[in-house]
Amino acid sequence: MKKLFVTLATVAAYLFISIFTGWWAVTWIIWVFYFVYIVYLVYQDHQ
C-alpha cells in the first residue's frame, strides 16, 4: 500500500510541476528519485 501511495504522489507531483510550470524537460528528475526509492525498497525487502 505504501508503494501505491508513493507512486500516486510521484505522478501527481510530476503532473503538477509539468503542467503548471511547463518544465517538461526538467521533471525527469522526479522519476530518477522515484526509481532510486523503489530500488531501495526492493533491496530492503530482499534482506
Buried (B, 14 or more C-beta within 10 A) or exposed (E): EEEEEBEEEBEEBBEEBBEEEEEEEEBEEBEEEBEEBBEEEEEEEEE
